[in-house]
Amino acid sequence: MGGRALVPVAAGVAAGAFLSLLQTVHPVALADAALPPCPGRATTIVPESPMAHPDCRLSATDGSGITFDVQYWRPAAYNGEGPDYPPLSVRVTISDRAGKKVQEVNELLEPSSPSPVGLQDIDGDGRDEMIIPMSTRVMNGAVNTRFSVWRAEKQNTHFERIQMFGQAIYPSGDGYIVVNSGAFSSRDLDFYLPTAAGYTQIVTLTMTAEEVDLNTRKVLTASCMVHKQSGLGAIDMDWQDSPVFCDSPAARSIWPDAERVETNRRVKGR
């Protein structure tokens, strides 16, 4: 991905006002039976290159019969000429098996939105979650994506939202889902618990490469620090118990051959 060009301050102010307006005024997007099927169901949080954002229909494959009509809004080219602008918002109309609209989702996007809306059963409960990549940010040379995840539990048709940030999202192997973010020398692992409210953040680990072989770039020693522990009450734990996450399968999968040093460090109340 290329770097972003600088814009004049006045243009930035105008763009900010425009995006603020979008929060309250969005072109009407109705569920449209004529929308074509999306090219693929899944999305990629950090693709190798930006992906297209087509207007299309996603269909759940979890037996719920739910459909997701995805429609993007982008500025029109002046007099029909000029470049194609990236989408600045998306509206998803969610309908049940009978075609009745049950929910409408609106998200603001930044021009750096890397990929389209997609479906994936993230937590392995048999229901599809909806993922909306909204923007990207470079951290220490590594691209990370801000995205929202919408989850419905069991037979519910209402989806609850949470915002996440990282490069990958996957099951932890012990009942949680993990969002992996950062760069080569430091990784953040955010642990979330699936709940009726969507996902509840439990704790965050920061994995740091303490010693690296400069010839092979292999991490020789690594440490683990626990912070953002405010969600531990949801699993009847407190901050003193939190270092067990440093020994979890998800943490051990980060530089698995590295020797653990200063493991289980924790920051009280953070």
C-alpha angles and dihedrals in degrees: 000000000000126000121267120257119237116248130203116269092244091054090049092052091049091049091050091052090047093052090047089054090051089061090068104023120051126162110259111264115189128193103268121200088198094064109118121237113270115258089243138005100222126063132209117235094203109020122185089246133008114284130218120264105216126182103244148128125268118200124202115235095198096095094259094109090222120153129199118208106202119200125171129204121214133166114270118244114256109265088347091296134104135051126328108259122223116249116271098191141013132208121201118194110201117204132183128234091280092053094254115145109245103168142005122211124197125186131177113228131201121224087254093064098138104200145008132269113285144178128234137156094236100173099037096241093129096255125105119240121208117232122198116188106209109174145341134233131188115231117187090334096314125109117233127181132221109217142160126232121205117200135184120191127224110321097346120124095198115094123212121212134226129169121226138177129209150075102276141014123202145142114285095219093243105066103289135091119233131211111205117205141158134059139286098291098042134027129192118207114196112197118209130185119215109239140161086267092059110257128350117206110231108176144333127229124200112206113197129192102227099178126022131184101237093205098052099019087229115152109238101179131017138181134209126214124186121214142144090057099160093113096058091096088070088068097036094255133120133208092273090062095046099093089077086080089067087066094048122118090250093054093044090053090065107090091340094188095052121105112246114236127179086002117175096031109159138190113219116233096002 
